[in-house]
Amino acid sequence: MKIIVNGETQVTSAATLAALLDALGQGKAKVATSVNEVFVPKQQRTEHSLHDGDRIEIVAPRQGG
């Protein structure tokens, strides 16, 4: 299926948000996620199904000033 991750179109076979993060090498990273502009808590990522055309944002915290 085709999805958009942080503004870039990607093709994936990941069925869930957690599986997508694993495929992107960010499965254990401390990140915030949203699907179609709706925040998805870490505890719900394994249950959150992805669909063709979904827009996923993955944001990592940054330090500094």
N, C-alpha and C positions, 0 to 999 in steps of 0.2 A: 504494500500500500504506500501511497505518497502522503507524506506529512510535511509540515513546516516546523523546523527547529531553530529557534532564535533567528527567524527571518530567512532561513535557507531551506529550500526544498530538499528532502531526503527520501529515499526509498528504504523501507524497513519491513521486516517480518515480525517485529516485536508486537505482541498482542496486548501488553500492559505497559504502563508508564515505568514501572520498576524494570521490566525487561529492556525497555528502550535505554534507560540510564545505564544498565549493565552493558549493553551493546556499544554504548558511546564511551565506556570506560569511566563512568561517573557514578556507578552503583553504590560506592561507599563514600563518595564525596558529600560534604555538607553543602547542600544546595537547596534553593527554594524552587518549586515547580508550579507551573500553571498550564492548564489545557483550555484552549478557547477562552482565554482571559479569566478563568476561574481557578483560584488557588487550590492546589491539591496537597494536603498534608502528607508528610512522610509515611504515616501509618496507613494511608489509603492508596499508596502507589501500586501495591501488588494487586489490588482489586480494581484499579481504574483502567478500564479497557480503552484502547486507542482505535480510532476509525479513520478511514481515508479522508484526507483533507484537514485533519486536526492541526491546530496551531499550538505548539508547545514552546514554552519559555523556560529556560533553565538558567538560574541566576546564582552565582557564588558570592558570598560575602567578601568584602574587601576591607582592608585596614589602611589607615593612613589619613592624610589630611592635606 
